[in-house]
Amino acid sequence: MSAPERAIAVDSAAVLAMTSDVIARYSGSAPVSATVQVLKDLPLRLVARYDLALADGTTALIAGKWYAIDRGAVVASELEYLAGIGLAVAPLLGYWPAVRLLLTAWVPGRRLTELLAERADTAIAVARAAGRWAARLHGSDMPTPRSCGPAKQRASLTKWRDTSAQVADLADRVARALVGYEDPGRPVHYDHYHQQVVESHGSALVLDLDEAGRGDPAFDVAHFLAHLELLGLQHHGDPAAYHDAAAQYRAGYAETAPWPGDEGVLAAFAWCKLAQQLIHRNAPARDIDYALAAGRRALSSA
């Protein structure tokens, strides 16, 4: 995003000048001041939390996403739709197209990642609820213009192959397997994993629709389960450490819709994506090797 927009994003007075009316309607009291905490500063978006002091003496927390491209308008409509059908998402406050700002309420609660790490009993319930949430998304009519099917996946694989020798062979094989793959074109989250799931009132609220679009639900569930497997390896040295959570995720999904499958070429793509991310982050060789091997196993089952 541009330097002027970054400057606005961290200027609490400028942010309040734009958003105070909307915040007052949401919170019931006008904001009088704010402190800014930048959570992510990436080339295509900046994410900030605004801690607000309100005129009635109370406080409120707001999340702002500032986009380099006009993705926020699509995310806003997706949030509005999903909230309207009863799926738990971050409450939408508004979208400001002139500066590409998406504003939501800050979502309190603990991430599934943290609950799993602590072996909390609630992790199992939240994993099951996340499965139900995904099934409802996949069965919905969420309006979205973004395509997340084989063409997008092959383009990603080409980029990964050209930037990482370690992942090149698997990326080539997965790309070939995707040729002619039939895409059902259903709504998908496309970045569905434990870090995007928040415990909310004993159930699951799902964050971050930045990558959402239409594709194959099998990728979402394969991506979620691959991340659980990798997290088990990272936290406990055992890829099966979170087997119970994975089983509950599957069960929650199956309560709502037929299980779309989590093996084959889309599972291989999910593992290839994970391997590429691990390489980019200079992760331990053990984790990278595991992801690549898991991708090869998934591809052999296709």
N, C-alpha and C positions, 0 to 999 in steps of 0.2 A: 504494500500500500504506500501511498505517497507521503512525503515528509509533512505537508500541511495537515493531512488527516491524522497522522500520528500525533502531531502537536495538539490537535483538538481532543483526541481520545484521552490524553493525560492531563488535560486542562479541566479541572472539576467545574469551574465557573462556566466555561463554554458548554460543557455537557449539560449542566443544569439549565442553562438558558434555553437549550433546545427541548429538553425532556421534562421540565418541572411540571407542566400541566398533566402530562400522562402519568407521571409518578404520583402526583397528588390524587388523581382519580383512583389509581390502583391501591395506594396505601391509606387513603382517607385523610392525609395531611400533607401540606406542601413541604418540599425539601428546602432546608436553609443552608446546608453545607454538605460537602462530600469529600472523602479521601479516596484516592485511586490506587489500586494495586494491579499492576500488569501481570497477568498470568501466563500469557503466551505472546510472543512477538515474532511472527513468521512472515515470509514474503507475501503471502496471500491473505493473511488476516492477523489482527491483533485482538486478543481477548483480555478484558479488564473486569475487575470487580469494583463496584462503587459502594462504599459504606456511607450511608446517608444519615444525617441528623435531620429529624422532621420538626416542624413548627410546634407540634403538640408534645414535644419532649421525648418521643419514641425514636427508634432507629429502624432502618430498612436496608436490605442488601439487594443490589441489582447487578446483573451481569450484562456486559455489552460486548458484542462482536462487531468489529470494524473490518469490512471486506475490501479487498483490492478490486474485485470484480463484483458484479451485481448478483451475487448468489443469495444474498440475504432476503431478497424479495420472495424467492422460491421457498426458502426455509421458513419464512414467516407464514406463508400459505399452508405449508405442510404442518407446522405446529398448530395452526388454527383448526385444520381439518382433524388432526388426530385428537386434540382436546375435545372436539365436538362429538367424536364417537366414543369418548370415554377412556381413551388411552392416556396414561400418565406421562406427561412431557413437561418441560419447563414452561411455566405460564408466560405467554407472550404479552409484552407491554406495547410494542410497536416497532415499526420499521421506518427509518428516515432515508429515503433514496438519495437525497442530495449528498449525503456523506457516507452512504451505505452502512448505516448503523442498525443492527438488530438488538433490541433490548428485551430481556426477559427478567423475571424474578430470579434471584439466586436460589438454587435448590439446596436446602440443608439435607443432612443425612449422610450416611456412610456408603462409600463405594463397595460394590461386591468384591473388588480386589482386596480391600482391607478386611472385610468379613471373612473371606476365605483364608487369608494369611493367619488370622487369629483362631481359625477353626470354630468360628462362632456358629451356634445353632441356627441363627437367623440366616446364615449364608445359604443353607439348603432351601429354605422357604423362598428366599429372594431369587435363587437360581430357577426354581420352579416357576415363579411368577414371571421371570424374564422370558421363559419359554412360552408362556401364555401370551405375553406382550408381543413377541415376535410373530406368533401364529396369527394374531389379530391384525397386525400390520400387513402381513403377507396376504391375508384374505380381504383386505380393505380395498377401497377405490380411491386411495390417496392420489390427488392430482399432482403430477410432477413431470416436467419436461425432460428430465435427465435420463439418458440411457446408460445402464450399468450391465450391459450384456456382453457377449463374446467379442464384439469389435473393440470395446473399451478395454477388455481384459487382454486381448492380443496386443493392443498398443502399449499397455503397461509392461507386458512381458518383453516386448522388443526393447523398451527403454532399460529394463533391468538387465537384459542380456548384454546390452551395449555398455553398461556401466559397471558390471561386476562379473569377473571371470568365474568366480565361485558358483554363481547361480546360473550361468549361461546355458549349461547343458540341460538342466531341469526346465528352465524357461523355454528353450527351444522345443522340448518334448511336449510341454503343456500347450504351447501355442499351436503345435500341429494337431493335438488332440481336440482343440477347440474349433478347428475348421469344420463347418457344417453343424456345429452344436445347436440344437434347438432351444431357443430362449423363450420361456413362458411370459416374460414381460410383466411380472407381478411387482408390486411395491416392495422395495428392499431398503434396509438401513445402509448396508454396504460397508459399515465400519463397526459391526455389532460384536462387542466383546465386554468382558467383565468391568473394565474401567469406565464404560459408558452407562453402567447400571447402578442406580442409587436406591438404597432402601428408603422407602417412603410409606409410613403408616403400615408397616408390615408387608408391603408389597414392593413392586419394582417400578421405578420411574426411569425412563431411558432418555439419555442426553444425546446431543450432537447429531443433527440431521444434515450436516454439511455435505456428506457424500451420498445422501439418499437419492433413489431414483427407481427405475424399473429394470428388473433383471430376474434372476432365479433364486427363490428362497433357499435352495440347497446351498448356495454360497454363504448366505448369512449364518445358517446353522453350522456349517463346516468351519467357518471363520471363528464363531464363538467357541466351539469345542476345541479347535486347534489352540486357541489362546489359553483355554483352561489346562490343556495338556502341557503346554510350554510353561505356564505358571507353576504347575506342580514340579516340573523339572528344576525351575529356577529357585523355588522356595524350599523344596524338600529333597531335591535330587531324585525325584520319582515322578515320571510323567502321569502315573495313575493316582497321584495323591488326592486329586479332586474328582475321582471317579463318581462319588456319590452326588456331587453337585452336577456333574454332567448328566447322570441318570435322571436327576430331578428336572433338569432343563428339558430333556427329551420328554419326560412324562408330562410336564406342564404344557409343552407344545401339543402333544398328542391329545390332551384334554379338549383342545380347541379346534384342531385341524389335523388332517393326516400328515405324518412325518414326511418331509420332502426328500429325505436321504442326506447323508453327510459324507459319502465316499466318492471315489472316482475323480474325474477331471477337475471339478470345482474345489474339492478338498485339496487336490494337488496345487491348484492355483492359490488357495489360501495359505498353504505352507510355503509356497514360493514367495508370496508377498511377505510373510513373516521372516523368511530367511534374508530377503533383501533388506528389510528394516533392521534386523540384527546386525548384518554386515555394516550398514550405514552407521549404526551406533557403536561399532567396535565391541560388540558383545563377546562373551567368552566363546572360544572355538567349539566347546561342547554343545552350546545352545544352537549355534549355526549348523553344525554337523547333524544335530538331531532334526532340525527343521528340514534340511535338505533330504535326509533319509526318509522322513515321514512323507514328504512330497513324492518321492519316488515310489514308496509303498502305495500311496493313494492312487497314483497314476497306473500302477500295475493292476489295480482292481477295477479300473475303468472299462 
